[in-house]
Each structure stands twice: as C-alpha cells, then as structure tokens.
Amino acid sequence: MLAYCDKIADTVRKSLLAYDEQGIIGLIGPIEMDLHPTKGYFQSTKKTIEMTDMNSKKYKITIEEVI
C-alpha cells in the first residue's frame, strides 16, 4: 500500500506559508528526508519540517507512516 508522506509534508508546509492570519509563524525550512547520515540512502518515508515562531522559538514537524 502506498504512503503519502511526501504529499502530506508538502501540503503542511504550503499551508503554513499561506495561512498565518495571526502572524505567529516565522521562518519555515525545507522538507527534510530521513537519509542515512553518511551514505545518503533513504532510511524511511519520514519527512520533517523545521520552523520558528515570531519569537524565534524552534519547532520540528514530523510526518511519518505508522505501521
């Protein structure tokens, strides 16, 4: 069965960029893939997005398939 982590992460990121009526969201980083630290191959379908709020507090959003 297919996993849609890429599409969900893309939708979340685009939504954060588009719908911030209160002006709380600061910087939003790119979608990061779960790659092996030295060899670079995919370890899982997990995606993460790092971001900050207006006070520069950091957050990480994780999208991963639950098996």
N, CA, C and O atoms as a GROMACS GRO file, in nm:
protein
  268
    1MET      N    1   0.084  -0.117   0.000
    1MET     CA    2   0.000   0.000   0.000
    1MET      C    3   0.090   0.125   0.000
    1MET      O    4   0.193   0.129   0.067
    2LEU      N    5   0.049   0.226  -0.075
    2LEU     CA    6   0.128   0.348  -0.087
    2LEU      C    7   0.124   0.431   0.042
    2LEU      O    8   0.026   0.429   0.115
    3ALA      N    9   0.233   0.503   0.068
    3ALA     CA   10   0.240   0.600   0.177
    3ALA      C   11   0.249   0.738   0.112
    3ALA      O   12   0.317   0.755   0.011
    4TYR      N   13   0.183   0.835   0.170
    4TYR     CA   14   0.176   0.968   0.112
    4TYR      C   15   0.250   1.073   0.195
    4TYR      O   16   0.207   1.188   0.202
    5CYS      N   17   0.360   1.035   0.257
    5CYS     CA   18   0.436   1.128   0.342
    5CYS      C   19   0.482   1.251   0.264
    5CYS      O   20   0.479   1.362   0.318
    6ASP      N   21   0.526   1.233   0.140
    6ASP     CA   22   0.572   1.347   0.060
    6ASP      C   23   0.460   1.448   0.037
    6ASP      O   24   0.478   1.568   0.058
    7LYS      N   25   0.346   1.400  -0.005
    7LYS     CA   26   0.232   1.488  -0.034
    7LYS      C   27   0.181   1.556   0.092
    7LYS      O   28   0.150   1.675   0.090
    8ILE      N   29   0.173   1.483   0.201
    8ILE     CA   30   0.125   1.539   0.328
    8ILE      C   31   0.222   1.646   0.377
    8ILE      O   32   0.179   1.753   0.419
    9ALA      N   33   0.351   1.619   0.372
    9ALA     CA   34   0.451   1.717   0.415
    9ALA      C   35   0.444   1.843   0.328
    9ALA      O   36   0.452   1.954   0.380
   10ASP      N   37   0.428   1.826   0.198
   10ASP     CA   38   0.416   1.939   0.107
   10ASP      C   39   0.291   2.022   0.138
   10ASP      O   40   0.297   2.145   0.138
   11THR      N   41   0.181   1.957   0.164
   11THR     CA   42   0.056   2.026   0.197
   11THR      C   43   0.068   2.101   0.329
   11THR      O   44   0.022   2.215   0.339
   12VAL      N   45   0.130   2.040   0.429
   12VAL     CA   46   0.150   2.106   0.559
   12VAL      C   47   0.237   2.230   0.541
   12VAL      O   48   0.203   2.337   0.592
   13ARG      N   49   0.348   2.218   0.469
   13ARG     CA   50   0.438   2.331   0.451
   13ARG      C   51   0.370   2.446   0.376
   13ARG      O   52   0.380   2.561   0.417
   14LYS      N   53   0.302   2.414   0.267
   14LYS     CA   54   0.232   2.517   0.190
   14LYS      C   55   0.123   2.584   0.273
   14LYS      O   56   0.101   2.705   0.262
   15SER      N   57   0.054   2.506   0.356
   15SER     CA   58  -0.050   2.562   0.442
   15SER      C   59   0.009   2.658   0.546
   15SER      O   60  -0.048   2.763   0.573
   16LEU      N   61   0.123   2.621   0.602
   16LEU     CA   62   0.190   2.710   0.698
   16LEU      C   63   0.230   2.842   0.633
   16LEU      O   64   0.217   2.948   0.693
   17LEU      N   65   0.278   2.834   0.511
   17LEU     CA   66   0.319   2.954   0.439
   17LEU      C   67   0.199   3.043   0.402
   17LEU      O   68   0.211   3.166   0.401
   18ALA      N   69   0.085   2.982   0.373
   18ALA     CA   70  -0.030   3.056   0.322
   18ALA      C   71  -0.126   3.106   0.428
   18ALA      O   72  -0.188   3.211   0.409
   19TYR      N   73  -0.142   3.036   0.539
   19TYR     CA   74  -0.248   3.067   0.634
   19TYR      C   75  -0.194   3.099   0.773
   19TYR      O   76  -0.205   3.018   0.865
   20ASP      N   77  -0.138   3.216   0.787
   20ASP     CA   78  -0.088   3.261   0.917
   20ASP      C   79  -0.151   3.396   0.949
   20ASP      O   80  -0.083   3.499   0.951
   21GLU      N   81  -0.280   3.395   0.975
   21GLU     CA   82  -0.356   3.519   0.996
   21GLU      C   83  -0.309   3.598   1.118
   21GLU      O   84  -0.318   3.720   1.118
   22GLN      N   85  -0.258   3.530   1.222
   22GLN     CA   86  -0.213   3.599   1.343
   22GLN      C   87  -0.067   3.643   1.336
   22GLN      O   88  -0.021   3.714   1.425
   23GLY      N   89   0.006   3.602   1.235
   23GLY     CA   90   0.146   3.639   1.221
   23GLY      C   91   0.238   3.571   1.321
   23GLY      O   92   0.339   3.628   1.361
   24ILE      N   93   0.204   3.450   1.362
   24ILE     CA   94   0.281   3.376   1.462
   24ILE      C   95   0.400   3.304   1.400
   24ILE      O   96   0.503   3.288   1.466
   25ILE      N   97   0.387   3.261   1.277
   25ILE     CA   98   0.490   3.179   1.215
   25ILE      C   99   0.604   3.265   1.163
   25ILE      O  100   0.584   3.368   1.098
   26GLY      N  101   0.726   3.221   1.196
   26GLY     CA  102   0.847   3.289   1.148
   26GLY      C  103   0.900   3.217   1.025
   26GLY      O  104   0.830   3.204   0.924
   27LEU      N  105   1.022   3.172   1.033
   27LEU     CA  106   1.086   3.103   0.920
   27LEU      C  107   1.038   2.958   0.912
   27LEU      O  108   1.019   2.891   1.014
   28ILE      N  109   1.020   2.910   0.791
   28ILE     CA  110   0.984   2.770   0.767
   28ILE      C  111   1.090   2.710   0.676
   28ILE      O  112   1.114   2.758   0.566
   29GLY      N  113   1.153   2.604   0.725
   29GLY     CA  114   1.259   2.539   0.649
   29GLY      C  115   1.205   2.447   0.542
   29GLY      O  116   1.084   2.429   0.530
   30PRO      N  117   1.294   2.388   0.463
   30PRO     CA  118   1.252   2.294   0.359
   30PRO      C  119   1.210   2.160   0.420
   30PRO      O  120   1.234   2.133   0.538
   31ILE      N  121   1.148   2.078   0.340
   31ILE     CA  122   1.112   1.942   0.381
   31ILE      C  123   1.239   1.858   0.377
   31ILE      O  124   1.306   1.850   0.274
   32GLU      N  125   1.270   1.795   0.490
   32GLU     CA  126   1.390   1.711   0.500
   32GLU      C  127   1.350   1.564   0.496
   32GLU      O  128   1.250   1.524   0.555
   33MET      N  129   1.430   1.484   0.425
   33MET     CA  130   1.405   1.340   0.416
   33MET      C  131   1.488   1.267   0.520
   33MET      O  132   1.589   1.319   0.569
   34ASP      N  133   1.447   1.146   0.554
   34ASP     CA  134   1.517   1.062   0.651
   34ASP      C  135   1.625   0.982   0.577
   34ASP      O  136   1.602   0.869   0.534
   35LEU      N  137   1.742   1.043   0.564
   35LEU     CA  138   1.852   0.981   0.491
   35LEU      C  139   1.959   0.930   0.587
   35LEU      O  140   1.978   0.984   0.696
   36HIS      N  141   2.028   0.826   0.546
   36HIS     CA  142   2.141   0.774   0.623
   36HIS      C  143   2.245   0.887   0.634
   36HIS      O  144   2.275   0.952   0.535
   37PRO      N  145   2.299   0.910   0.754
   37PRO     CA  146   2.388   1.025   0.775
   37PRO      C  147   2.516   1.026   0.692
   37PRO      O  148   2.566   1.134   0.659
   38THR      N  149   2.571   0.911   0.658
   38THR     CA  150   2.697   0.911   0.582
   38THR      C  151   2.682   0.860   0.439
   38THR      O  152   2.754   0.906   0.350
   39LYS      N  153   2.591   0.766   0.416
   39LYS     CA  154   2.578   0.709   0.283
   39LYS      C  155   2.466   0.771   0.200
   39LYS      O  156   2.464   0.755   0.078
   40GLY      N  157   2.372   0.840   0.264
   40GLY     CA  158   2.272   0.917   0.192
   40GLY      C  159   2.151   0.841   0.138
   40GLY      O  160   2.069   0.900   0.068
   41TYR      N  161   2.138   0.712   0.169
   41TYR     CA  162   2.022   0.639   0.117
   41TYR      C  163   1.901   0.659   0.210
   41TYR      O  164   1.915   0.693   0.327
   42PHE      N  165   1.782   0.638   0.152
   42PHE     CA  166   1.657   0.653   0.228
   42PHE      C  167   1.650   0.550   0.339
   42PHE      O  168   1.670   0.431   0.316
   43GLN      N  169   1.621   0.596   0.462
   43GLN     CA  170   1.602   0.504   0.574
   43GLN      C  171   1.455   0.478   0.598
   43GLN      O  172   1.418   0.369   0.642
   44SER      N  173   1.371   0.576   0.569
   44SER     CA  174   1.225   0.559   0.585
   44SER      C  175   1.155   0.667   0.504
   44SER      O  176   1.220   0.752   0.444
   45THR      N  177   1.023   0.664   0.504
   45THR     CA  178   0.944   0.765   0.434
   45THR      C  179   0.922   0.889   0.519
   45THR      O  180   0.854   0.982   0.476
   46LYS      N  181   0.979   0.893   0.638
   46LYS     CA  182   0.960   1.006   0.730
   46LYS      C  183   1.010   1.136   0.669
   46LYS      O  184   1.114   1.140   0.603
   47LYS      N  185   0.933   1.243   0.692
   47LYS     CA  186   0.970   1.377   0.649
   47LYS      C  187   0.962   1.470   0.770
   47LYS      O  188   0.877   1.452   0.857
   48THR      N  189   1.052   1.569   0.776
   48THR     CA  190   1.047   1.667   0.884
   48THR      C  191   1.054   1.808   0.826
   48THR      O  192   1.114   1.830   0.720
   49ILE      N  193   0.993   1.901   0.898
   49ILE     CA  194   0.997   2.043   0.863
   49ILE      C  195   1.035   2.118   0.990
   49ILE      O  196   0.966   2.108   1.091
   50GLU      N  197   1.144   2.194   0.985
   50GLU     CA  198   1.182   2.276   1.099
   50GLU      C  199   1.132   2.418   1.074
   50GLU      O  200   1.134   2.466   0.961
   51MET      N  201   1.087   2.483   1.181
   51MET     CA  202   1.033   2.618   1.168
   51MET      C  203   1.054   2.695   1.296
   51MET      O  204   1.093   2.639   1.398
   52THR      N  205   1.027   2.825   1.291
   52THR     CA  206   1.033   2.908   1.409
   52THR      C  207   0.903   2.986   1.423
   52THR      O  208   0.828   3.003   1.326
   53ASP      N  209   0.878   3.033   1.544
   53ASP     CA  210   0.765   3.124   1.564
   53ASP      C  211   0.817   3.267   1.560
   53ASP      O  212   0.935   3.290   1.535
   54MET      N  213   0.730   3.363   1.584
   54MET     CA  214   0.768   3.505   1.576
   54MET      C  215   0.872   3.545   1.681
   54MET      O  216   0.935   3.650   1.668
   55ASN      N  217   0.890   3.462   1.784
   55ASN     CA  218   0.990   3.488   1.888
   55ASN      C  219   1.118   3.407   1.868
   55ASN      O  220   1.203   3.400   1.957
   56SER      N  221   1.132   3.346   1.751
   56SER     CA  222   1.248   3.264   1.713
   56SER      C  223   1.259   3.134   1.791
   56SER      O  224   1.366   3.072   1.791
   57LYS      N  225   1.152   3.090   1.856
   57LYS     CA  226   1.150   2.958   1.920
   57LYS      C  227   1.138   2.853   1.809
   57LYS      O  228   1.058   2.868   1.717
   58LYS      N  229   1.219   2.747   1.819
   58LYS     CA  230   1.226   2.647   1.714
   58LYS      C  231   1.126   2.533   1.738
   58LYS      O  232   1.097   2.496   1.852
   59TYR      N  233   1.074   2.478   1.627
   59TYR     CA  234   0.981   2.365   1.628
   59TYR      C  235   1.020   2.269   1.517
   59TYR      O  236   1.084   2.308   1.420
   60LYS      N  237   0.981   2.144   1.533
   60LYS     CA  238   1.001   2.044   1.429
   60LYS      C  239   0.869   1.969   1.409
   60LYS      O  240   0.811   1.916   1.504
   61ILE      N  241   0.823   1.966   1.286
   61ILE     CA  242   0.703   1.891   1.249
   61ILE      C  243   0.750   1.763   1.182
   61ILE      O  244   0.832   1.767   1.091
   62THR      N  245   0.697   1.650   1.227
   62THR     CA  246   0.736   1.521   1.172
   62THR      C  247   0.614   1.453   1.110
   62THR      O  248   0.508   1.443   1.173
   63ILE      N  249   0.631   1.405   0.988
   63ILE     CA  250   0.528   1.327   0.920
   63ILE      C  251   0.589   1.190   0.893
   63ILE      O  252   0.687   1.178   0.819
   64GLU      N  253   0.531   1.089   0.953
   64GLU     CA  254   0.584   0.955   0.927
   64GLU      C  255   0.472   0.852   0.929
   64GLU      O  256   0.372   0.866   1.000
   65GLU      N  257   0.491   0.753   0.850
   65GLU     CA  258   0.397   0.643   0.837
   65GLU      C  259   0.400   0.561   0.966
   65GLU      O  260   0.507   0.525   1.015
   66VAL      N  261   0.283   0.531   1.021
   66VAL     CA  262   0.273   0.446   1.140
   66VAL      C  263   0.236   0.306   1.093
   66VAL      O  264   0.133   0.284   1.030
   67ILE      N  265   0.322   0.214   1.126
   67ILE     CA  266   0.300   0.076   1.081
   67ILE      C  267   0.246  -0.008   1.195
   67ILE      O  268   0.221  -0.128   1.177
   0.00000   0.00000   0.00000
